[in-house]
Amino acid sequence: MTHHPERQGFTVWFTGLSGAGKSTIAEMLYHEFQARQMRSEILDGDVVRQNLSKGLGFSKEDRDTNILRIGFVAELLTRNGVATICCPISPYRETRDQVRAMIGEFVEVYVHATLEELSHNRDPKGLYKKALAGEIKGFTGVDDPYEVPERPELILDTMVESPEESLRRTLSRLKELGYLDDDSVLVGGDRLHSGLTDLRVHETGHVVNES
């Protein structure tokens, strides 16, 4: 599989509740792009907050500012031929649509998992438990809204799909849209941590399997 260096950049924008699986699939997709010798970058919501958006809170205005900053950087990367992967929660539909209009070559992927699933089975830090108990205010999906995409390019249901299945479906959709020539999975087994997401990293440098 040869990647054509003249190919335009594009952005894959994973959106969904905290813990739904966005960063996990983003990491896997990043390694697939790397295996295809594509220039690629990940903009992770939590990592961006620690750097580009340090000091912002979680009001609607601050959340929107954070997403628009991520979108601004993604647009710069995209128009310079980079396969850009973004995985912030990005809860507000209007702001996501602004980013779509800004970037143009934009693939919205909704990563679905219910609040019940996340709070019972995917809450290692106990944040959902605290939010549901009223100890944390303004928590997306609990007392702050998450607006589900109306027409995403792809929906991944991580309650029934394994990460590997979600990756395969993402690659297939990108091929359908003309961004990839080949949707084969090229990287298997444990993957080295990219250093670009907030997923836990093992002392060997690999991504920790939380399942």
MDAnalysis code that builds the backbone (N, CA, C; Angstrom):
import MDAnalysis as mda
import numpy as np

u = mda.Universe.empty(633, n_residues=211, atom_resindex=np.repeat(np.arange(211), 3), trajectory=True)
u.add_TopologyAttr("name", ["N", "CA", "C"] * 211)
u.add_TopologyAttr("resid", np.arange(1, 212))
u.add_TopologyAttr("resname", ["MET", "THR", "HIS", "HIS", "PRO", "GLU", "ARG", "GLN", "GLY", "PHE", "THR", "VAL", "TRP", "PHE", "THR", "GLY", "LEU", "SER", "GLY", "ALA", "GLY", "LYS", "SER", "THR", "ILE", "ALA", "GLU", "MET", "LEU", "TYR", "HIS", "GLU", "PHE", "GLN", "ALA", "ARG", "GLN", "MET", "ARG", "SER", "GLU", "ILE", "LEU", "ASP", "GLY", "ASP", "VAL", "VAL", "ARG", "GLN", "ASN", "LEU", "SER", "LYS", "GLY", "LEU", "GLY", "PHE", "SER", "LYS", "GLU", "ASP", "ARG", "ASP", "THR", "ASN", "ILE", "LEU", "ARG", "ILE", "GLY", "PHE", "VAL", "ALA", "GLU", "LEU", "LEU", "THR", "ARG", "ASN", "GLY", "VAL", "ALA", "THR", "ILE", "CYS", "CYS", "PRO", "ILE", "SER", "PRO", "TYR", "ARG", "GLU", "THR", "ARG", "ASP", "GLN", "VAL", "ARG", "ALA", "MET", "ILE", "GLY", "GLU", "PHE", "VAL", "GLU", "VAL", "TYR", "VAL", "HIS", "ALA", "THR", "LEU", "GLU", "GLU", "LEU", "SER", "HIS", "ASN", "ARG", "ASP", "PRO", "LYS", "GLY", "LEU", "TYR", "LYS", "LYS", "ALA", "LEU", "ALA", "GLY", "GLU", "ILE", "LYS", "GLY", "PHE", "THR", "GLY", "VAL", "ASP", "ASP", "PRO", "TYR", "GLU", "VAL", "PRO", "GLU", "ARG", "PRO", "GLU", "LEU", "ILE", "LEU", "ASP", "THR", "MET", "VAL", "GLU", "SER", "PRO", "GLU", "GLU", "SER", "LEU", "ARG", "ARG", "THR", "LEU", "SER", "ARG", "LEU", "LYS", "GLU", "LEU", "GLY", "TYR", "LEU", "ASP", "ASP", "ASP", "SER", "VAL", "LEU", "VAL", "GLY", "GLY", "ASP", "ARG", "LEU", "HIS", "SER", "GLY", "LEU", "THR", "ASP", "LEU", "ARG", "VAL", "HIS", "GLU", "THR", "GLY", "HIS", "VAL", "VAL", "ASN", "GLU", "SER"])
u.atoms.positions = np.array([
    [0.863, -1.194, 0.000],
    [0.000, 0.000, 0.000],
    [0.890, 1.231, 0.000],
    [0.759, 2.054, -0.994],
    [1.562, 3.279, -1.091],
    [0.664, 4.487, -0.882],
    [1.070, 5.341, 0.058],
    [0.307, 6.576, 0.259],
    [0.814, 7.624, -0.713],
    [-0.098, 8.313, -1.364],
    [0.270, 9.339, -2.321],
    [0.564, 10.639, -1.583],
    [1.796, 11.137, -1.616],
    [2.155, 12.316, -0.844],
    [1.403, 13.568, -1.246],
    [0.841, 13.579, -2.447],
    [0.113, 14.761, -2.878],
    [-1.314, 14.784, -2.346],
    [-1.729, 13.694, -1.697],
    [-3.106, 13.613, -1.214],
    [-3.384, 14.712, -0.195],
    [-4.580, 15.274, -0.276],
    [-4.967, 16.322, 0.657],
    [-5.121, 15.765, 2.067],
    [-4.969, 16.638, 3.040],
    [-5.201, 16.254, 4.418],
    [-6.695, 16.158, 4.713],
    [-7.012, 15.619, 5.868],
    [-8.401, 15.517, 6.319],
    [-8.394, 15.385, 7.838],
    [-9.554, 15.602, 8.438],
    [-9.692, 15.477, 9.885],
    [-10.752, 14.443, 10.212],
    [-10.389, 13.494, 11.070],
    [-11.352, 12.559, 11.651],
    [-11.660, 13.063, 13.055],
    [-12.914, 13.412, 13.295],
    [-13.307, 14.045, 14.557],
    [-14.179, 13.071, 15.351],
    [-13.587, 12.433, 16.360],
    [-14.329, 11.535, 17.234],
    [-15.021, 12.364, 18.317],
    [-16.317, 12.167, 18.485],
    [-17.070, 12.861, 19.525],
    [-17.906, 11.846, 20.295],
    [-18.119, 12.112, 21.572],
    [-18.892, 11.204, 22.413],
    [-18.585, 11.478, 23.876],
    [-19.320, 10.825, 24.746],
    [-19.153, 11.037, 26.177],
    [-17.785, 10.558, 26.664],
    [-17.362, 11.088, 27.794],
    [-16.112, 10.657, 28.416],
    [-16.185, 9.163, 28.722],
    [-15.169, 8.416, 28.291],
    [-15.133, 6.981, 28.535],
    [-15.748, 6.140, 27.439],
    [-16.304, 6.786, 26.410],
    [-16.972, 6.024, 25.343],
    [-15.991, 5.231, 24.486],
    [-14.720, 5.684, 24.435],
    [-13.723, 4.958, 23.650],
    [-13.044, 5.781, 22.577],
    [-13.231, 7.089, 22.618],
    [-12.679, 7.964, 21.565],
    [-11.164, 7.873, 21.481],
    [-10.477, 8.040, 22.613],
    [-9.006, 8.054, 22.605],
    [-8.437, 6.697, 22.216],
    [-9.107, 5.626, 22.648],
    [-8.641, 4.274, 22.312],
    [-8.643, 4.063, 20.801],
    [-9.762, 4.410, 20.155],
    [-9.870, 4.222, 18.703],
    [-8.950, 5.200, 17.976],
    [-8.819, 6.414, 18.514],
    [-7.931, 7.412, 17.907],
    [-6.487, 6.915, 17.889],
    [-6.035, 6.332, 18.998],
    [-4.673, 5.771, 19.065],
    [-4.480, 4.695, 18.008],
    [-5.452, 3.800, 17.893],
    [-5.344, 2.708, 16.924],
    [-5.316, 3.246, 15.500],
    [-6.152, 4.246, 15.233],
    [-6.186, 4.837, 13.896],
    [-4.871, 5.548, 13.578],
    [-4.306, 6.227, 14.559],
    [-3.017, 6.909, 14.372],
    [-1.949, 5.920, 13.906],
    [-1.903, 4.753, 14.538],
    [-0.892, 3.753, 14.151],
    [-1.157, 3.200, 12.751],
    [-2.437, 3.121, 12.369],
    [-2.757, 2.697, 11.005],
    [-2.263, 3.728, 9.989],
    [-2.446, 5.006, 10.283],
    [-1.945, 6.051, 9.389],
    [-0.424, 6.010, 9.308],
    [0.220, 5.816, 10.463],
    [1.680, 5.731, 10.483],
    [2.176, 4.554, 9.632],
    [1.480, 3.437, 9.728],
    [1.874, 2.252, 8.955],
    [1.734, 2.490, 7.452],
    [0.880, 3.434, 7.087],
    [0.693, 3.793, 5.677],
    [1.618, 4.934, 5.257],
    [2.535, 5.305, 6.137],
    [3.504, 6.388, 5.895],
    [2.805, 7.715, 5.619],
    [1.665, 7.905, 6.287],
    [0.930, 9.162, 6.193],
    [1.381, 10.089, 7.315],
    [1.427, 11.358, 7.007],
    [1.684, 12.342, 8.060],
    [0.427, 12.444, 8.910],
    [0.571, 12.264, 10.216],
    [-0.608, 12.208, 11.066],
    [-0.348, 12.883, 12.405],
    [-1.421, 13.358, 13.014],
    [-1.335, 14.010, 14.320],
    [-2.634, 13.756, 15.067],
    [-2.531, 13.640, 16.411],
    [-3.719, 13.518, 17.257],
    [-3.842, 14.771, 18.112],
    [-5.055, 15.316, 18.161],
    [-5.376, 16.401, 19.081],
    [-6.401, 15.853, 20.069],
    [-5.932, 15.495, 21.264],
    [-6.771, 14.912, 22.302],
    [-7.316, 16.024, 23.195],
    [-8.594, 15.935, 23.524],
    [-9.233, 16.998, 24.286],
    [-8.543, 17.322, 25.595],
    [-8.222, 16.296, 26.393],
    [-7.597, 16.522, 27.697],
    [-6.174, 17.051, 27.549],
    [-5.444, 16.534, 26.572],
    [-4.064, 16.987, 26.361],
    [-4.045, 18.439, 25.908],
    [-4.963, 18.810, 25.013],
    [-5.043, 20.202, 24.556],
    [-5.376, 21.125, 25.722],
    [-6.261, 20.676, 26.605],
    [-6.629, 21.493, 27.764],
    [-5.422, 21.774, 28.660],
    [-4.501, 20.848, 28.737],
    [-3.322, 21.025, 29.587],
    [-2.308, 21.975, 28.956],
    [-2.456, 22.251, 27.688],
    [-1.470, 23.056, 26.976],
    [-2.108, 24.268, 26.300],
    [-2.681, 24.063, 25.126],
    [-3.238, 25.167, 24.349],
    [-4.366, 25.882, 25.087],
    [-5.163, 25.131, 25.847],
    [-6.330, 25.722, 26.505],
    [-6.179, 25.750, 28.025],
    [-4.952, 25.777, 28.503],
    [-4.725, 25.817, 29.944],
    [-5.387, 27.055, 30.540],
    [-6.114, 26.877, 31.629],
    [-6.774, 28.000, 32.279],
    [-8.252, 28.106, 31.956],
    [-8.705, 27.418, 30.904],
    [-10.126, 27.430, 30.579],
    [-10.889, 26.540, 31.548],
    [-12.114, 26.949, 31.857],
    [-12.965, 26.148, 32.721],
    [-13.911, 25.285, 31.907],
    [-15.088, 25.003, 32.490],
    [-16.029, 24.099, 31.829],
    [-17.399, 24.740, 31.618],
    [-17.422, 26.084, 31.576],
    [-18.645, 26.764, 31.161],
    [-18.869, 26.480, 29.679],
    [-20.073, 26.746, 29.184],
    [-20.325, 26.522, 27.755],
    [-19.372, 27.359, 26.907],
    [-19.151, 28.605, 27.323],
    [-18.259, 29.482, 26.565],
    [-16.837, 28.922, 26.520],
    [-16.342, 28.446, 27.650],
    [-14.985, 27.899, 27.693],
    [-14.887, 26.586, 26.925],
    [-15.912, 25.758, 27.028],
    [-15.908, 24.510, 26.256],
    [-15.872, 24.816, 24.760],
    [-16.698, 25.786, 24.336],
    [-16.720, 26.161, 22.924],
    [-15.363, 26.712, 22.480],
    [-14.750, 27.539, 23.321],
    [-13.434, 28.105, 22.994],
    [-12.411, 26.993, 22.812],
    [-12.445, 26.012, 23.701],
    [-11.514, 24.880, 23.611],
    [-11.699, 24.129, 22.288],
    [-12.950, 23.854, 21.928],
    [-13.225, 23.104, 20.696],
    [-12.823, 23.912, 19.465],
    [-13.093, 25.211, 19.477],
    [-12.726, 26.043, 18.334],
    [-11.208, 26.170, 18.201],
    [-10.485, 26.141, 19.313],
    [-9.014, 26.143, 19.245],
    [-8.514, 24.843, 18.631],
    [-9.100, 23.732, 19.054],
    [-8.723, 22.446, 18.466],
    [-9.033, 22.463, 16.965],
    [-10.206, 22.994, 16.617],
    [-10.594, 23.075, 15.210],
    [-9.647, 23.937, 14.398],
    [-9.189, 25.046, 14.988],
    [-8.255, 25.947, 14.298],
    [-6.948, 25.216, 13.979],
    [-6.413, 24.502, 14.958],
    [-5.166, 23.756, 14.738],
    [-5.394, 22.632, 13.727],
    [-6.541, 21.941, 13.853],
    [-6.846, 20.854, 12.915],
    [-6.939, 21.370, 11.482],
    [-7.512, 22.558, 11.310],
    [-7.613, 23.132, 9.963],
    [-6.230, 23.431, 9.386],
    [-5.327, 23.974, 10.225],
    [-3.958, 24.245, 9.766],
    [-3.270, 22.952, 9.325],
    [-3.413, 21.916, 10.148],
    [-2.790, 20.638, 9.822],
    [-3.405, 20.045, 8.552],
    [-4.731, 20.083, 8.470],
    [-5.439, 19.483, 7.335],
    [-5.021, 20.124, 6.025],
    [-4.950, 21.449, 5.991],
    [-4.615, 22.094, 4.723],
    [-3.136, 21.971, 4.381],
    [-2.349, 21.436, 5.320],
    [-0.945, 21.141, 5.032],
    [-0.716, 19.641, 4.847],
    [-1.797, 18.930, 4.512],
    [-1.674, 17.538, 4.100],
    [-1.546, 16.528, 5.207],
    [-1.956, 16.893, 6.437],
    [-1.836, 15.987, 7.574],
    [-3.167, 15.275, 7.822],
    [-3.098, 13.968, 8.034],
    [-4.275, 13.204, 8.466],
    [-4.439, 13.457, 9.964],
    [-5.406, 14.277, 10.311],
    [-5.539, 14.789, 11.671],
    [-6.663, 14.062, 12.399],
    [-6.380, 13.638, 13.615],
    [-7.350, 12.905, 14.431],
    [-7.651, 13.739, 15.671],
    [-8.919, 14.056, 15.885],
    [-9.328, 14.823, 17.065],
    [-10.280, 13.971, 17.898],
    [-10.130, 14.012, 19.221],
    [-11.014, 13.184, 20.051],
    [-11.452, 13.890, 21.329],
    [-11.928, 15.139, 21.222],
    [-12.513, 15.798, 22.383],
    [-13.982, 15.392, 22.542],
    [-14.530, 15.556, 23.733],
    [-15.952, 15.260, 23.927],
    [-16.791, 16.080, 22.954],
    [-16.479, 17.359, 22.839],
    [-17.181, 18.309, 21.949],
    [-18.696, 18.132, 22.028],
    [-19.300, 18.536, 23.140],
    [-20.696, 18.185, 23.402],
    [-21.739, 18.958, 22.612],
    [-21.370, 20.122, 22.047],
    [-22.394, 20.986, 21.454],
    [-22.377, 20.909, 19.928],
    [-23.540, 20.607, 19.384],
    [-23.682, 20.366, 17.937],
    [-23.287, 21.589, 17.109],
    [-23.732, 22.768, 17.544],
    [-23.451, 23.983, 16.785],
    [-21.953, 24.244, 16.664],
    [-21.225, 23.986, 17.745],
    [-19.775, 24.216, 17.735],
    [-19.079, 23.198, 16.832],
    [-19.526, 21.941, 16.884],
    [-18.961, 20.932, 15.979],
    [-19.219, 21.320, 14.529],
    [-20.413, 21.839, 14.263],
    [-20.733, 22.250, 12.891],
    [-19.864, 23.433, 12.449],
    [-19.534, 24.338, 13.381],
    [-18.612, 25.429, 13.068],
    [-17.251, 24.881, 12.666],
    [-16.794, 23.881, 13.401],
    [-15.493, 23.279, 13.113],
    [-15.535, 22.559, 11.767],
    [-16.632, 21.880, 11.493],
    [-16.788, 21.206, 10.196],
    [-16.658, 22.217, 9.056],
    [-17.349, 23.359, 9.194],
    [-17.302, 24.383, 8.157],
    [-15.901, 24.972, 8.014],
    [-15.195, 25.089, 9.134],
    [-13.847, 25.645, 9.152],
    [-12.857, 24.732, 8.425],
    [-12.993, 23.424, 8.660],
    [-12.009, 22.463, 8.158],
    [-12.342, 21.992, 6.745],
    [-13.590, 21.722, 6.481],
    [-13.989, 21.260, 5.143],
    [-13.864, 19.759, 4.986],
    [-12.627, 19.267, 4.953],
    [-12.384, 17.819, 4.810],
    [-12.533, 17.193, 6.194],
    [-13.781, 16.930, 6.579],
    [-14.129, 16.650, 7.974],
    [-14.969, 15.385, 8.050],
    [-14.528, 14.430, 8.856],
    [-15.251, 13.167, 9.029],
    [-15.657, 13.069, 10.499],
    [-16.944, 13.247, 10.756],
    [-17.446, 13.196, 12.131],
    [-17.798, 11.753, 12.486],
    [-17.227, 11.278, 13.591],
    [-17.470, 9.911, 14.052],
    [-18.046, 9.981, 15.467],
    [-19.289, 9.550, 15.604],
    [-19.934, 9.543, 16.917],
    [-19.649, 8.217, 17.605],
    [-18.974, 8.291, 18.752],
    [-18.626, 7.099, 19.531],
    [-19.658, 6.964, 20.648],
    [-20.522, 5.965, 20.526],
    [-21.693, 5.849, 21.402],
    [-21.482, 4.861, 22.544],
    [-21.855, 5.300, 23.739],
    [-22.025, 4.427, 24.902],
    [-22.984, 5.159, 25.836],
    [-23.865, 4.422, 26.498],
    [-24.872, 5.056, 27.338],
    [-24.272, 5.501, 28.675],
    [-24.975, 6.433, 29.306],
    [-24.564, 6.898, 30.631],
    [-24.547, 5.743, 31.626],
    [-25.519, 4.865, 31.523],
    [-25.569, 3.705, 32.437],
    [-24.328, 2.830, 32.283],
    [-23.966, 2.546, 31.032],
    [-22.768, 1.735, 30.765],
    [-21.514, 2.412, 31.308],
    [-21.388, 3.705, 31.041],
    [-20.187, 4.430, 31.439],
    [-20.076, 4.540, 32.955],
    [-21.179, 4.835, 33.619],
    [-21.133, 5.038, 35.069],
    [-20.945, 3.736, 35.827],
    [-21.418, 2.624, 35.258],
    [-21.310, 1.338, 35.955],
    [-20.037, 0.562, 35.617],
    [-19.575, 0.699, 34.365],
    [-18.496, -0.182, 33.911],
    [-17.241, 0.519, 33.414],
    [-17.302, 1.835, 33.205],
    [-16.136, 2.521, 32.630],
    [-15.859, 3.823, 33.381],
    [-15.758, 3.712, 34.678],
    [-15.583, 4.901, 35.514],
    [-14.430, 4.701, 36.496],
    [-13.195, 4.470, 35.966],
    [-12.066, 4.139, 36.858],
    [-11.724, 5.246, 37.850],
    [-11.978, 6.499, 37.491],
    [-11.670, 7.611, 38.394],
    [-12.864, 7.999, 39.271],
    [-13.999, 7.335, 39.058],
    [-15.177, 7.616, 39.867],
    [-15.829, 8.951, 39.575],
    [-15.562, 9.527, 38.401],
    [-16.088, 10.856, 38.091],
    [-17.597, 10.832, 37.837],
    [-18.064, 9.810, 37.113],
    [-19.503, 9.708, 36.891],
    [-20.234, 9.508, 38.212],
    [-19.682, 8.671, 39.076],
    [-20.290, 8.427, 40.385],
    [-20.427, 9.733, 41.159],
    [-19.368, 10.548, 41.150],
    [-19.403, 11.829, 41.856],
    [-20.400, 12.789, 41.213],
    [-20.430, 12.801, 39.874],
    [-21.354, 13.697, 39.177],
    [-22.803, 13.314, 39.448],
    [-23.090, 12.019, 39.426],
    [-24.448, 11.556, 39.679],
    [-24.872, 11.819, 41.118],
    [-23.890, 11.878, 42.014],
    [-24.172, 12.181, 43.421],
    [-24.230, 13.683, 43.686],
    [-23.983, 14.485, 42.643],
    [-24.032, 15.933, 42.791],
    [-22.756, 16.552, 43.324],
    [-21.691, 15.739, 43.412],
    [-20.413, 16.241, 43.954],
    [-19.608, 16.996, 42.898],
    [-19.867, 16.725, 41.618],
    [-19.242, 17.451, 40.504],
    [-20.364, 18.083, 39.696],
    [-20.262, 19.381, 39.453],
    [-21.293, 20.091, 38.705],
    [-20.843, 20.320, 37.256],
    [-21.804, 20.393, 36.353],
    [-21.505, 20.685, 34.954],
    [-20.803, 19.551, 34.240],
    [-21.134, 18.296, 34.598],
    [-20.469, 17.132, 34.005],
    [-21.258, 16.689, 32.773],
    [-20.573, 16.633, 31.632],
    [-21.240, 16.306, 30.369],
    [-21.917, 14.939, 30.433],
    [-23.189, 14.919, 30.053],
    [-23.961, 13.680, 30.051],
    [-24.739, 13.457, 31.321],
    [-24.398, 14.214, 32.380],
    [-25.108, 14.084, 33.658],
    [-25.972, 15.323, 33.889],
    [-25.350, 16.451, 34.190],
    [-26.126, 17.675, 34.369],
    [-25.717, 18.765, 33.374],
    [-24.934, 18.404, 32.382],
    [-24.628, 19.295, 31.269],
    [-24.876, 18.491, 29.992],
    [-25.495, 19.096, 28.986],
    [-25.963, 18.297, 27.847],
    [-24.843, 17.788, 26.945],
    [-25.097, 16.628, 26.342],
    [-24.315, 16.171, 25.195],
    [-25.291, 16.054, 24.038],
    [-25.031, 16.792, 22.970],
    [-25.931, 16.814, 21.819],
    [-25.426, 15.837, 20.756],
    [-26.168, 14.771, 20.577],
    [-25.771, 13.694, 19.657],
    [-25.742, 14.224, 18.219],
    [-24.706, 13.898, 17.457],
    [-24.658, 14.331, 16.051],
    [-25.881, 13.844, 15.277],
    [-26.384, 14.705, 14.397],
    [-27.567, 14.349, 13.609],
    [-27.209, 13.564, 12.357],
    [-26.099, 13.923, 11.713],
    [-25.706, 13.256, 10.469],
    [-24.193, 13.000, 10.441],
    [-23.690, 12.234, 11.385],
    [-22.247, 11.945, 11.349],
    [-21.911, 11.027, 10.174],
    [-20.674, 11.075, 9.755],
    [-20.238, 10.162, 8.684],
    [-20.217, 8.711, 9.167],
    [-20.093, 8.514, 10.485],
    [-19.994, 7.154, 11.024],
    [-20.440, 7.154, 12.479],
    [-21.151, 6.091, 12.891],
    [-21.500, 5.872, 14.296],
    [-20.834, 4.577, 14.739],
    [-20.084, 4.651, 15.824],
    [-19.452, 3.471, 16.421],
    [-20.129, 3.191, 17.757],
    [-20.686, 2.000, 17.919],
    [-21.356, 1.630, 19.167],
    [-20.409, 0.747, 19.972],
    [-19.696, 1.361, 20.912],
    [-18.667, 0.614, 21.645],
    [-19.259, -0.277, 22.728],
    [-20.586, -0.288, 22.843],
    [-21.227, -1.234, 23.754],
    [-21.348, -2.616, 23.123],
    [-21.312, -2.661, 21.796],
    [-21.435, -3.955, 21.106],
    [-20.217, -4.260, 20.231],
    [-19.409, -3.245, 19.923],
    [-18.224, -3.436, 19.084],
    [-16.967, -3.445, 19.942],
    [-16.023, -4.300, 19.605],
    [-14.699, -4.234, 20.224],
    [-13.946, -3.062, 19.600],
    [-12.884, -2.576, 20.252],
    [-12.080, -1.517, 19.632],
    [-11.576, -1.904, 18.243],
    [-11.224, -3.174, 18.079],
    [-10.735, -3.632, 16.776],
    [-11.826, -3.548, 15.709],
    [-13.063, -3.890, 16.103],
    [-14.176, -3.787, 15.158],
    [-14.452, -2.321, 14.802],
    [-14.393, -1.451, 15.809],
    [-14.602, -0.018, 15.549],
    [-13.520, 0.526, 14.624],
    [-12.288, 0.083, 14.825],
    [-11.194, 0.506, 13.953],
    [-11.447, 0.059, 12.523],
    [-11.835, -1.195, 12.337],
    [-12.076, -1.713, 10.984],
    [-13.184, -0.920, 10.294],
    [-14.231, -0.589, 11.032],
    [-15.337, 0.178, 10.442],
    [-14.896, 1.598, 10.092],
    [-14.027, 2.169, 10.909],
    [-13.509, 3.513, 10.627],
    [-12.660, 3.499, 9.364],
    [-11.779, 2.521, 9.251],
    [-10.938, 2.413, 8.059],
    [-11.785, 2.207, 6.806],
    [-12.815, 1.370, 6.908],
    [-13.689, 1.119, 5.762],
    [-14.410, 2.391, 5.322],
    [-14.873, 3.162, 6.311],
    [-15.583, 4.412, 5.970],
    [-14.632, 5.416, 5.318],
    [-13.408, 5.496, 5.820],
    [-12.432, 6.419, 5.235],
    [-12.093, 6.013, 3.798],
    [-12.072, 4.712, 3.537],
    [-11.849, 4.255, 2.161],
    [-13.044, 4.648, 1.286],
    [-14.267, 4.446, 1.802],
    [-15.470, 4.812, 1.049],
    [-15.470, 6.299, 0.694],
    [-14.961, 7.124, 1.603],
    [-14.948, 8.572, 1.404],
    [-13.771, 9.039, 0.546],
    [-12.886, 8.106, 0.194],
    [-11.774, 8.441, -0.685],
    [-10.509, 8.911, 0.007],
    [-10.447, 8.769, 1.325],
    [-9.264, 9.220, 2.057],
    [-8.199, 8.129, 2.202],
    [-8.588, 6.878, 2.012],
    [-7.646, 5.763, 2.053],
    [-7.818, 4.912, 0.803],
    [-6.714, 4.341, 0.355],
    [-6.781, 3.409, -0.777],
    [-7.095, 1.995, -0.314],
    [-6.729, 1.687, 0.935],
    [-6.813, 0.312, 1.435],
    [-7.325, 0.374, 2.873],
    [-8.362, -0.419, 3.177],
    [-8.900, -0.395, 4.532],
    [-8.446, -1.583, 5.376],
    [-7.384, -2.254, 4.954],
    [-6.854, -3.367, 5.739],
    [-6.269, -2.867, 7.054],
    [-6.399, -3.679, 8.104],
    [-5.747, -3.375, 9.384],
    [-4.299, -3.840, 9.274],
    [-3.368, -2.898, 9.402],
    [-1.953, -3.199, 9.188],
    [-1.186, -3.402, 10.493],
    [-1.752, -2.934, 11.600],
    [-1.049, -3.003, 12.888],
    [-1.888, -3.825, 13.860],
    [-1.296, -4.870, 14.420],
    [-2.013, -5.707, 15.380],
    [-1.272, -5.798, 16.697],
    [-1.922, -6.407, 17.674],
    [-1.284, -6.615, 18.970],
    [-1.151, -5.330, 19.768],
    [-0.255, -5.362, 20.754],
    [-0.034, -4.185, 21.592],
    [0.601, -3.071, 20.769],
    [0.126, -1.860, 20.992],
    [0.631, -0.704, 20.248],
    [1.401, 0.217, 21.183],
    [2.528, 0.731, 20.695],
    [3.268, 1.722, 21.462],
    [2.403, 2.962, 21.640],
    [2.462, 3.561, 22.818],
    [1.688, 4.770, 23.089],
    [2.219, 5.910, 22.223],
    [1.298, 6.632, 21.599],
    [1.712, 7.741, 20.725],
    [2.268, 8.917, 21.518],
    [1.877, 9.006, 22.806],
    [2.235, 10.179, 23.605],
    [1.329, 11.364, 23.341],
    [0.285, 11.158, 22.517],
    [-0.579, 12.257, 22.094],
    [-1.974, 12.212, 22.706],
    [-2.277, 11.142, 23.473],
    [-3.574, 11.044, 24.146],
    [-3.341, 10.835, 25.632],
    [-4.445, 10.836, 26.390],
    [-4.339, 10.669, 27.840],
    [-4.524, 9.218, 28.271],
    [-4.471, 8.273, 27.324],
    [-4.542, 6.864, 27.699],
    [-3.345, 6.496, 28.579],
    [-3.580, 5.576, 29.507],
    [-2.490, 5.167, 30.397],
    [-1.432, 4.393, 29.608],
    [-0.191, 4.592, 30.004],
    [0.927, 3.951, 29.306],
    [1.652, 3.020, 30.266],
    [1.951, 1.822, 29.785],
    [2.699, 0.829, 30.554],
    [4.173, 1.216, 30.573],
    [4.933, 0.691, 31.528],
    [6.356, 1.002, 31.611],
    [7.132, 0.555, 30.385],
    [6.525, -0.371, 29.600],
    [7.161, -0.804, 28.356],
    [6.946, 0.218, 27.242],
    [6.065, 1.199, 27.487],
    [5.768, 2.188, 26.458],
    [4.514, 1.861, 25.658],
    [3.842, 0.749, 25.974],
    [2.642, 0.368, 25.254],
    [1.402, 0.923, 25.945],
    [0.331, 1.007, 25.183],
    [-0.961, 1.444, 25.734],
    [-1.484, 0.366, 26.678],
    [-1.942, 0.795, 27.868],
    [-2.514, -0.150, 28.835],
    [-3.903, -0.542, 28.394],
    [-4.171, -1.853, 28.353],
    [-5.497, -2.357, 28.020],
    [-6.365, -2.269, 29.252],
    [-7.393, -1.406, 29.228],
    [-8.238, -1.178, 30.389],
    [-9.393, -2.168, 30.483],
    [-9.573, -2.967, 29.454],
    [-10.741, -3.879, 29.443],
    [-10.517, -5.069, 30.353],
])
